[in-house]
Amino acid sequence: MTYRLLGRRIGVKANNQADCLALIQRLIGDEPLPPVLRLDTEVDVDALGVAEEAGVPVWRGIWFPRHNIGGPTR
């Protein structure tokens, strides 16, 4: 389920790497986190070609796939 939900990538705005992983873990529940293959801290959403499918990348939360369309994650 996790890999189908996240696909090959996930976009997260977080306070730090631990916060980022915690947000992903909250999304996938009890399943183990998939391995982190690459971590980019400065992302140009337009260059990714996913802007049409993305949430709001300046709000804290998972913005790709689009999960934070209701506002920033608390």
C-alpha positions in Angstrom: 0.0 0.0 0.0 2.8 2.5 0.9 4.6 2.3 -2.4 1.4 2.5 -4.3 0.3 5.6 -2.3 3.7 7.4 -2.6 4.9 6.2 -5.9 8.5 6.8 -6.5 8.6 10.2 -4.8 7.0 12.3 -2.1 7.2 16.1 -1.5 7.1 17.3 2.1 7.5 20.7 3.7 8.8 20.2 7.3 10.9 21.8 10.0 13.7 19.2 9.6 14.3 15.7 8.4 12.9 14.1 11.5 9.7 16.1 11.2 9.5 15.2 7.5 9.7 11.5 8.3 7.2 11.9 11.1 4.7 13.4 8.7 5.2 10.6 6.2 4.8 8.0 9.0 1.5 9.7 10.1 0.3 9.3 6.5 1.1 5.7 6.1 0.2 4.6 9.6 1.7 1.4 11.0 3.5 0.4 7.8 7.3 0.7 7.9 8.7 3.8 6.2 10.1 3.1 2.7 13.9 3.7 2.4 15.0 7.3 1.7 16.9 7.1 -1.6 17.4 10.8 -2.0 16.7 14.0 0.1 16.5 17.4 -1.6 16.2 20.4 0.6 15.8 23.0 -2.1 13.1 22.0 -4.6 11.9 23.9 -7.7 8.3 22.5 -8.0 7.9 24.0 -11.5 11.1 22.1 -12.6 9.7 18.8 -11.3 6.8 19.0 -13.7 4.2 18.2 -11.0 2.9 21.6 -10.2 -0.6 20.7 -11.6 -0.7 17.7 -9.2 0.9 19.3 -6.2 -0.6 20.7 -3.1 0.8 23.9 -1.5 4.6 23.4 -1.2 5.1 26.4 1.2 2.7 24.9 3.8 4.0 22.4 6.3 2.8 18.9 5.2 2.8 16.5 2.4 2.4 18.5 -0.9 3.1 15.7 -3.4 1.1 13.7 -3.8 -1.4 16.4 -2.9 -2.4 15.9 0.8 -2.2 19.4 2.3 -4.9 21.2 0.2 -7.0 22.0 3.4 -4.2 24.1 5.0 -0.9 23.6 6.7 -0.4 20.4 8.8 -0.5 21.1 12.5 
